[in-house]
């Protein structure tokens, strides 16, 4: 008999209150951002729900999914790439486990005022993510498109605005919270936006971005994360297998049309 599953929506700093006692077989509680992560999990429920009951905890605002995982209010989360996870682990003093690499959301350059990068005005404001790993990622994308030049650093070392050594168009940079980046488009010449927030903001990265990251060889695959204690939990292992299955990869390709790219090859 199928297990009923519901999505729980949390916003801001609203605390979760969930009992630690769980009768077997308990649904796997997975924290996920709404697009595309929760949508992908909903597809998994639709296809495989009876064999793997899930409870999706959909988040927005300033709630920190890794803190929920650390505190036992969730069993796994699905919203982040590994460089962001490592920076979170360093700040929290904890180590998590990566259960599966699922998809890539190419970072993009967007503008409401320019139809090409050549049209972005000199002296314009460029908005970037204020998270350390995504600031570095955004700067690398700007450099890849010839807009700035960065100081050379060892691989894996995060770049900051202090590492911009050439800025020929004299762009002014502002760092803001990633969910606010799509909203900044009316006020800036160019915005560097994470794929999931672009989708949530009504943008279609494959169509609307003036430039996108290369997906090949990207270190920014979005991952299913759990605690070290749950890394071998059968529910986590099964969800990891389903998220990297041919069926889920086909859904991602069909649903997001190049704006989200599955790690699994076609």
HELIX and SHEET records of a PDB file:
HELIX    1   1 UNK A   34  UNK A   38  3                                   5    
HELIX    2   2 UNK A   39  UNK A   48  1                                  10    
HELIX    3   3 UNK A   49  UNK A   51  5                                   3    
HELIX    4   4 UNK A   65  UNK A   70  1                                   6    
HELIX    5   5 UNK A   82  UNK A   92  1                                  11    
HELIX    6   6 UNK A  117  UNK A  119  5                                   3    
HELIX    7   7 UNK A  132  UNK A  144  1                                  13    
HELIX    8   8 UNK A  161  UNK A  163  5                                   3    
HELIX    9   9 UNK A  178  UNK A  180  5                                   3    
HELIX   10  10 UNK A  182  UNK A  186  5                                   5    
HELIX   11  11 UNK A  195  UNK A  200  1                                   6    
HELIX   12  12 UNK A  205  UNK A  208  1                                   4    
HELIX   13  13 UNK A  228  UNK A  230  5                                   3    
HELIX   14  14 UNK A  234  UNK A  243  1                                  10    
HELIX   15  15 UNK A  246  UNK A  256  1                                  11    
SHEET    1   A 7 UNK A   7  UNK A  11  0                                        
SHEET    2   A 7 UNK A  54  UNK A  60  1                                        
SHEET    3   A 7 UNK A  28  UNK A  33  1                                        
SHEET    4   A 7 UNK A  76  UNK A  81  1                                        
SHEET    5   A 7 UNK A 221  UNK A 227 -1                                        
SHEET    6   A 7 UNK A  96  UNK A 104 -1                                        
SHEET    7   A 7 UNK A 261  UNK A 262 -1                                        
SHEET    1   B 5 UNK A 172  UNK A 176  0                                        
SHEET    2   B 5 UNK A 125  UNK A 129  1                                        
SHEET    3   B 5 UNK A 190  UNK A 193  1                                        
SHEET    4   B 5 UNK A 108  UNK A 110 -1                                        
SHEET    5   B 5 UNK A 211  UNK A 212 -1                                        
SHEET    1   C 2 UNK A 149  UNK A 150  0                                        
SHEET    2   C 2 UNK A 164  UNK A 166 -1                                        
END                                                                             
